């Protein structure tokens, strides 16, 4: 991860090592708190970077999407263990607390100028907004949601669906794709879903993999 970040950020206007070390320290905080959230964050960063690369965003934007994916759940370090580690379904009250993690994450990184300048703080804050305006924390819709947050939202959902959790098995590739398609225009930006699925298909063809071996290759 550090090597990839260093390569991506070599054109940064601040010392690369300092930024990489900051990001790495934040990710290690997540790893120390919850191993699932750590691996999930790595996967989401990987997927977001693949989408950005596939649509030929410039090097800096690809780096921003990768970092946004890595840090999208950083706010969960502020969620109580009884909720974050719960094996079963959350109650309404517990879910209300869990829904605070985007704002907590934004508060953690917003004070850092590089994260502000790159829009990464906004990716963290808005990755649970929905196209139909029914997301959180602000109920933003459509064009009010930054592209980075839209991309991370799709990557986040896909990885969550295809990961084993204590309270449910992982969905297979086809079922996860169906869920993304069903969410087009309501939960997800339709164009971003199409780009994500095209990215996966292109990667599978390029690597000669079947659907299942594409998952979690970071």
C-alpha positions as CSV (number, residue, x, y, z in Angstrom):
1,X,0.0,0.0,0.0
2,X,2.7,2.5,0.9
3,X,4.6,1.7,-2.3
4,X,1.5,2.3,-4.4
5,X,0.7,5.6,-2.5
6,X,4.3,6.8,-3.0
7,X,4.1,6.1,-6.7
8,X,0.8,7.8,-7.1
9,X,1.7,10.9,-5.1
10,X,5.2,11.6,-6.5
11,X,3.9,14.8,-8.1
12,X,2.3,16.1,-4.9
13,X,3.0,19.7,-3.9
14,X,4.0,18.6,-0.4
15,X,6.6,16.1,0.6
16,X,5.4,12.7,-0.6
17,X,6.7,10.8,2.4
18,X,4.8,13.0,4.9
19,X,1.5,12.5,3.1
20,X,2.0,8.8,2.7
21,X,3.0,8.4,6.3
22,X,-0.1,10.3,7.4
23,X,-2.4,8.1,5.3
24,X,-0.6,5.0,6.4
25,X,-1.0,6.0,10.1
26,X,-4.7,6.6,9.7
27,X,-5.2,3.2,7.9
28,X,-3.3,1.5,10.7
29,X,-5.6,3.1,13.2
30,X,-8.5,1.4,11.4
31,X,-6.6,-1.9,11.3
32,X,-6.0,-1.7,15.1
33,X,-9.6,-1.0,15.7
34,X,-11.3,-3.6,13.4
35,X,-9.6,-6.0,11.0
36,X,-12.8,-6.3,8.8
37,X,-13.1,-2.5,8.3
38,X,-9.3,-2.4,7.5
39,X,-9.5,-5.0,4.8
40,X,-12.8,-3.6,3.5
41,X,-11.1,-0.1,3.2
42,X,-8.2,-1.6,1.3
43,X,-10.6,-3.3,-1.1
44,X,-12.7,-0.2,-1.6
45,X,-9.6,1.8,-2.3
46,X,-8.5,-0.8,-4.9
47,X,-11.9,-0.8,-6.6
48,X,-12.1,3.0,-6.7
49,X,-8.6,3.3,-8.1
50,X,-9.5,0.7,-10.8
51,X,-12.6,2.7,-11.8
52,X,-10.5,5.9,-12.0
53,X,-7.8,4.3,-14.0
54,X,-10.3,2.6,-16.3
55,X,-12.0,5.9,-17.2
56,X,-8.5,7.5,-17.7
57,X,-8.7,10.1,-15.0
58,X,-5.3,11.8,-14.5
59,X,-2.7,10.4,-12.0
60,X,-3.7,12.8,-9.2
61,X,-7.4,12.0,-9.5
62,X,-6.6,8.3,-9.5
63,X,-4.6,8.8,-6.3
64,X,-7.4,10.8,-4.7
65,X,-9.9,8.1,-5.4
66,X,-7.6,5.4,-4.0
67,X,-7.0,7.5,-0.8
68,X,-10.7,8.3,-0.5
69,X,-11.5,4.6,-0.6
70,X,-8.8,3.8,2.0
71,X,-10.1,6.4,4.4
72,X,-13.9,6.4,3.7
73,X,-14.6,4.5,7.0
74,X,-12.0,6.2,9.1
75,X,-14.8,7.6,11.2
76,X,-15.7,4.1,12.4
77,X,-12.8,4.3,14.9
78,X,-15.2,6.6,16.9
79,X,-18.1,4.1,16.9
80,X,-18.5,2.0,20.1
81,X,-17.4,-1.6,20.0
82,X,-20.8,-2.8,21.0
83,X,-22.1,-1.4,17.6
84,X,-19.0,-1.8,15.4
85,X,-18.4,-5.4,16.3
86,X,-22.0,-6.5,16.7
87,X,-22.6,-9.9,15.0
88,X,-26.3,-9.3,14.4
89,X,-28.5,-6.7,12.9
90,X,-28.3,-3.2,14.4
91,X,-31.2,-1.7,16.1
92,X,-32.6,1.6,14.9
93,X,-30.8,3.4,17.7
94,X,-27.6,1.7,16.9
95,X,-27.8,2.4,13.2
96,X,-28.4,6.1,14.0
97,X,-25.1,6.0,15.8
98,X,-23.4,4.1,13.0
99,X,-24.6,6.7,10.5
100,X,-22.5,9.3,12.2
101,X,-19.3,7.8,10.9
102,X,-19.0,9.9,7.7
103,X,-19.2,13.1,9.8
104,X,-16.7,11.7,12.3
105,X,-14.3,10.7,9.4
106,X,-14.7,14.2,7.9
107,X,-13.8,15.7,11.3
108,X,-10.7,13.6,11.5
109,X,-9.2,14.5,8.2
110,X,-10.7,17.9,7.3
111,X,-8.0,19.8,9.3
112,X,-5.4,18.5,6.9
113,X,-4.8,20.8,3.9
114,X,-3.9,18.1,1.4
115,X,-7.1,16.2,2.1
116,X,-9.1,19.4,1.7
117,X,-7.4,20.4,-1.5
118,X,-7.8,17.0,-3.1
119,X,-11.5,16.8,-2.1
120,X,-10.8,13.6,-0.1
121,X,-12.6,15.0,3.0
122,X,-15.7,15.4,0.8
123,X,-15.5,11.8,-0.4
124,X,-15.4,10.6,3.2
125,X,-18.3,12.9,4.2
126,X,-20.6,12.1,1.3
127,X,-20.0,8.4,0.5
128,X,-23.3,7.4,2.0
129,X,-25.4,10.0,0.1
130,X,-27.9,8.7,-2.4
131,X,-28.9,9.9,-5.9
132,X,-32.5,10.1,-4.7
133,X,-31.6,12.3,-1.8
134,X,-32.4,9.7,0.9
135,X,-28.9,9.1,2.1
136,X,-26.9,10.7,4.9
137,X,-25.6,12.8,6.5
138,X,-27.0,15.7,4.5
139,X,-29.6,14.2,2.2
140,X,-27.7,15.4,-0.9
141,X,-28.9,14.2,-4.3
142,X,-27.6,13.8,-7.9
143,X,-25.2,16.6,-8.9
144,X,-24.8,17.7,-5.3
145,X,-22.8,14.6,-4.6
146,X,-19.1,14.8,-5.7
147,X,-17.9,12.2,-8.3
148,X,-15.4,10.7,-5.8
149,X,-18.2,10.0,-3.3
150,X,-20.3,8.5,-6.0
151,X,-17.5,6.1,-7.1
152,X,-16.6,5.2,-3.5
153,X,-20.3,4.6,-2.7
154,X,-20.5,1.9,-5.5
155,X,-17.2,0.3,-4.6
156,X,-18.2,0.3,-0.9
157,X,-21.5,-1.4,-1.5
158,X,-20.0,-4.0,-3.9
159,X,-17.3,-5.0,-1.5
160,X,-19.7,-5.1,1.5
161,X,-22.0,-7.4,-0.5
162,X,-19.3,-9.8,-1.6
163,X,-17.7,-10.1,1.9
164,X,-18.6,-12.7,4.5
165,X,-20.0,-11.1,7.7
166,X,-20.9,-12.9,10.9
167,X,-24.6,-12.3,10.3
168,X,-24.7,-13.3,6.6
169,X,-22.8,-15.0,3.8
170,X,-21.2,-13.2,1.0
171,X,-23.3,-12.6,-2.1
172,X,-21.9,-14.2,-5.3
173,X,-20.9,-12.0,-8.2
174,X,-24.2,-12.2,-10.1
175,X,-26.3,-11.3,-7.1
176,X,-24.1,-8.4,-6.2
177,X,-24.3,-7.1,-9.7
178,X,-28.1,-7.4,-9.6
179,X,-28.2,-5.3,-6.5
180,X,-26.1,-2.6,-8.0
181,X,-28.2,-2.5,-11.1
182,X,-31.4,-2.4,-9.1
183,X,-30.0,0.6,-7.2
184,X,-29.2,2.6,-10.3
185,X,-31.0,6.0,-10.2
186,X,-32.0,5.6,-6.5
187,X,-29.0,4.7,-4.4
188,X,-26.3,4.9,-7.0
189,X,-25.4,7.1,-10.0
190,X,-26.3,5.0,-13.0
191,X,-23.2,6.0,-15.0
192,X,-20.9,5.1,-12.1
193,X,-22.5,1.7,-11.8
194,X,-22.1,1.1,-15.5
195,X,-18.4,2.2,-15.3
196,X,-17.8,0.0,-12.3
197,X,-19.3,-3.1,-14.0
198,X,-17.4,-2.3,-17.2
199,X,-14.2,-2.0,-15.1
200,X,-14.7,-5.4,-13.5
201,X,-15.5,-7.0,-16.9
202,X,-12.4,-5.5,-18.5
203,X,-10.2,-6.6,-15.6
204,X,-11.6,-10.1,-15.7
205,X,-11.0,-10.3,-19.5
206,X,-7.5,-8.8,-19.1
207,X,-6.4,-11.2,-16.3
208,X,-8.2,-14.2,-17.7
209,X,-10.0,-14.7,-14.3
210,X,-13.4,-16.0,-13.5
211,X,-15.8,-13.7,-11.7
212,X,-15.0,-15.1,-8.2
213,X,-11.2,-14.6,-8.4
214,X,-11.5,-10.9,-9.1
215,X,-12.7,-10.1,-5.6
216,X,-10.4,-8.6,-3.0
217,X,-7.2,-8.9,-5.1
218,X,-5.6,-5.9,-3.3
